[in-house]
Amino acid sequence: MNITSVGVIGGGVMGRSIAVDLLFHGFQVVLVDLSGEILDAAFQEIMRNIRFSALVKKSLPLINPEEAAQNIQLTTVLSEVGQCDFIIENVTEDWAVKEGIYRKLDEICRPEVCFGVNTSCISITKVGSVTGRSGQVIGMHFMNPAVLKPSIEVIKGYYTSEATIQLVNQFLALMEKEAIIVEDLPGFVSNRVSHLFMNEAAFVVMDQVASPEAVDRIFKQCYGHKMGPLETADLIGIDTVVKSLDVLYESYQDSKFRCCPMLRKMVDAGRLGKKSGQGFYVYG
């Protein structure tokens, strides 16, 4: 199957990041979200990131921002993705929301179209079970910023077919990325480990062992990480981290995934990280 157009469901942090990556690599993008306001903000950030990313990563294909703007369609109507060749879904980590989206996508999209589930923790097998195409449902866990990452975590659901895996490998090769394929258990590899880091780092701050700055400096300067765990939490979104921890706790019933109370308090206070302007750090 030749993929030229991609439906991106969700215009939040990851949806915008993936849209930038797709536009750099010549794909037509249909970006769907709930309101024109969200989509307008997404479009402005996508255009800024296209200009910025080209300066940071010199190997990216040359693209004119005006040309990129012509290759993205913004819509609040889910059925607009009906003619897309591939779907990447990035909605909130809430099963009730995801289930409804996938039931609708299954009706809207052509029978041969595959669904890439960009989820932090929710089972790919569970997502596939609410569609009539479970063999064509695969996890595609992009990291942020997507355009600067050379690999992504690809999750094989119980029924994901070899043909779907092959298609995704070919698709990602066009995006200059390698698929690292793992099996399907909640959290997979990256978030099953990284959310422990972020959660325990929040406990360290709550217990007044160290400031957020000190925690992140230790991980960057002593361990060589590019970002500290609390900077990462701010980038992902504190609300998304909390929802993911709740999924992990519910899935494994293991106390190591208990969510730090301070994280819940931050969500209640609207301190969601970069997207709200304040989380563990303040953003201009």
C-alpha positions in Angstrom: 0.0 0.0 0.0 1.3 3.4 -1.0 1.0 5.9 1.9 0.8 9.6 0.8 -1.8 11.0 3.2 -1.9 10.5 6.9 -4.7 11.3 9.3 -3.4 12.6 12.6 -6.1 12.4 15.4 -5.4 14.9 18.2 -3.7 18.3 17.8 -2.0 18.3 21.2 1.7 18.1 22.0 2.4 14.9 20.2 -0.1 15.4 17.3 1.7 18.7 16.4 5.1 17.1 16.7 4.2 14.2 14.4 2.5 16.6 11.9 5.8 18.5 11.6 7.7 15.3 11.0 5.2 14.1 8.3 5.3 17.5 6.5 9.1 17.5 6.4 8.9 14.1 4.7 6.4 15.1 2.0 3.2 13.6 3.4 -0.3 15.2 3.1 -1.6 15.6 6.7 -5.2 15.8 7.9 -5.1 17.0 11.5 -8.3 16.5 13.6 -9.2 18.0 17.0 -12.2 19.2 18.9 -12.2 23.0 18.2 -11.0 25.6 15.8 -9.2 27.3 18.6 -7.1 24.2 19.3 -6.4 23.7 15.6 -5.4 27.4 15.1 -2.9 27.1 18.0 -1.6 23.8 16.6 -1.1 25.3 13.1 0.9 28.2 14.5 3.2 25.9 16.5 3.6 23.5 13.6 4.8 26.4 11.4 7.2 27.7 14.1 8.6 24.2 14.5 9.1 23.7 10.8 11.3 26.8 10.8 13.1 25.9 14.0 13.7 22.1 13.3 15.4 22.8 10.0 18.0 24.9 11.8 18.6 22.2 14.5 18.7 19.2 12.2 20.6 20.1 9.0 19.9 16.7 7.4 16.1 17.3 7.2 14.7 17.7 3.7 14.3 21.4 2.6 10.8 22.5 2.9 9.2 25.9 2.4 6.8 26.8 5.3 4.3 28.1 2.8 4.5 24.7 0.9 4.0 22.9 4.2 0.9 25.0 5.0 -0.6 23.8 1.7 0.0 20.2 2.7 -2.0 20.2 6.0 -5.7 20.3 6.4 -7.2 21.3 9.8 -10.6 20.0 10.7 -13.0 19.2 13.6 -14.8 16.6 11.5 -13.4 13.1 12.1 -14.8 11.8 8.8 -12.4 14.0 6.9 -9.7 11.3 7.5 -11.8 8.8 5.5 -9.6 9.0 2.4 -6.3 9.0 4.2 -3.9 6.1 3.6 -2.8 5.7 7.3 -4.0 6.9 10.7 -1.9 8.0 13.7 -4.0 8.6 16.8 -2.8 10.8 19.7 -5.8 11.5 21.9 -5.7 11.7 25.7 -4.8 8.6 27.7 -8.4 7.8 28.5 -9.8 4.5 27.4 -13.4 5.8 27.1 -12.2 8.5 24.7 -10.0 6.1 22.7 -12.6 3.4 22.4 -15.1 5.8 20.9 -12.5 7.2 18.4 -11.5 3.7 17.2 -15.1 2.5 16.7 -15.7 5.6 14.5 -12.4 5.3 12.6 -13.3 1.6 11.8 -16.5 2.8 10.1 -14.9 5.8 8.4 -11.7 4.4 7.0 -11.2 2.2 4.0 -10.8 -1.5 4.9 -7.1 -1.7 4.0 -6.1 1.3 6.2 -3.9 0.6 9.2 -4.2 2.4 12.6 -1.1 3.5 14.4 -1.8 4.0 18.1 0.4 6.6 19.7 -0.3 5.7 23.3 1.8 5.9 26.4 0.4 2.8 28.2 -2.9 1.5 26.9 -2.9 -2.0 25.4 -2.7 -2.2 21.6 -4.5 -5.5 21.7 -7.4 -3.8 23.6 -7.5 -1.0 21.0 -7.6 -3.6 18.2 -10.5 -5.5 19.9 -13.0 -2.7 19.3 -12.3 -2.6 15.6 -13.0 -5.1 12.8 -9.3 -4.9 11.7 -7.3 -6.0 14.8 -4.5 -7.3 12.5 -4.1 -3.7 11.2 -3.7 -2.0 14.5 -0.2 -1.4 15.8 1.4 0.7 18.5 3.6 3.6 17.3 5.0 5.4 20.3 6.6 8.5 18.9 8.9 10.6 21.2 8.9 14.4 21.3 10.1 16.2 19.2 9.3 13.5 16.7 11.3 15.1 13.9 14.6 14.9 15.8 14.2 11.3 16.9 15.8 8.5 14.7 13.7 5.6 16.2 10.3 4.9 17.6 8.9 2.2 19.8 6.6 0.0 17.7 4.3 -2.3 19.6 2.9 -5.5 18.2 -0.6 -6.3 19.5 -1.7 -9.9 19.9 -3.3 -10.0 16.4 -1.1 -7.4 14.6 -0.1 -9.0 11.3 3.3 -9.3 9.8 2.0 -7.4 6.8 1.1 -4.5 9.1 4.6 -4.6 10.7 6.2 -4.6 7.2 4.0 -1.6 6.1 5.0 0.4 9.2 8.7 -0.4 8.7 8.4 0.9 5.1 6.4 4.0 6.2 9.0 4.8 9.0 11.9 4.3 6.5 10.3 7.1 4.4 10.4 9.2 7.6 14.1 8.3 8.1 13.3 6.3 11.3 13.9 2.8 12.6 11.2 0.8 14.2 12.2 -0.9 17.5 9.6 -3.6 17.9 8.4 -4.7 21.3 5.5 -6.8 22.6 2.2 -5.5 24.0 2.0 -5.1 27.8 0.8 -1.8 29.3 3.6 0.8 29.3 5.6 -1.3 26.9 9.3 -0.5 27.5 9.7 3.2 27.4 6.9 4.3 29.7 7.0 1.4 32.0 10.5 2.5 32.9 10.4 6.3 32.3 7.2 6.9 34.4 8.9 5.3 37.4 11.7 7.9 37.0 9.3 10.8 36.7 7.0 9.7 39.5 9.9 9.0 42.0 11.5 12.3 41.0 8.2 14.1 41.9 8.2 12.2 45.3 11.8 13.5 45.9 10.7 17.1 45.4 7.5 16.6 47.5 9.6 15.1 50.3 11.9 18.2 50.0 15.0 16.1 49.4 15.9 18.4 46.4 14.6 21.1 44.1 13.4 20.2 40.6 16.5 21.9 39.2 18.8 19.8 41.4 17.0 16.6 40.5 17.3 17.3 36.8 20.9 18.4 37.0 21.9 15.1 38.6 20.4 13.2 35.8 21.9 15.4 33.1 25.3 16.0 34.6 25.9 12.8 36.4 24.1 10.3 34.1 24.4 12.1 30.8 20.7 12.3 30.1 19.7 15.1 27.6 16.7 16.0 29.8 16.0 15.4 33.5 12.9 13.5 34.6 11.0 16.6 35.7 11.8 18.5 32.5 10.5 15.5 30.6 7.3 15.4 32.7 6.7 19.1 31.9 7.3 18.4 28.2 4.9 15.5 28.1 2.3 17.2 30.3 1.7 16.5 34.0 -1.9 15.5 33.3 -0.7 12.9 30.7 1.9 11.6 33.2 -0.8 11.2 35.8 -3.2 9.4 33.5 -0.4 7.1 32.3 0.5 6.2 35.9 -3.1 5.4 36.7 -3.2 3.1 33.7 0.0 1.3 34.8 -1.3 1.0 38.4 -4.6 -0.4 37.3 -3.0 -2.8 34.8 -0.3 -4.2 37.2 -1.8 -3.5 40.6 1.7 -2.8 41.7 2.4 -0.1 44.3 5.5 1.1 42.5 3.2 2.8 40.0 1.3 4.8 42.7 0.9 8.3 41.5 2.7 11.0 43.6 0.1 13.1 45.3 2.0 16.3 44.3 1.4 15.4 40.6 -2.3 15.2 41.1 -2.2 18.5 43.0 -0.4 20.2 40.1 -3.0 18.9 37.7 -5.8 20.3 40.0 -4.0 23.7 40.0 -3.6 23.7 36.2 0.1 23.4 36.4 0.4 21.0 33.5 3.9 21.8 32.2 4.9 23.6 29.0 1.5 23.6 27.5 0.0 25.6 30.4 3.1 27.8 30.9 3.9 26.3 34.3 4.7 22.9 35.8 7.9 22.1 37.7 9.3 25.1 35.8 7.9 28.4 34.5 7.8 28.9 30.7 7.6 32.3 28.9 
